[in-house]
């Protein structure tokens, strides 16, 4: 059981790293610096960035839960 959870934990870690690195920065270039406030104000968001944000949120929550479970099982 502990080995299976550790393998899932490693896969989640790698997935979280990949999704965070694939996301574009908050201010990508000069256009982000000028129009960034307006895009945030009016709720404009790119489709792929939105999807990667949701995936990384889910993976981060899974990461935290698995870290707690593995810490409890290590005792």
Secondary structure, DSSP 8 states (H G I E B T S, - for coil): -HHHHHHHHHHHHHHHHHHHHHS--TT-HHHHHHHHHHHHHHT---HHHHHHHHHHHHHHHHHHHHHHHHHHHT-
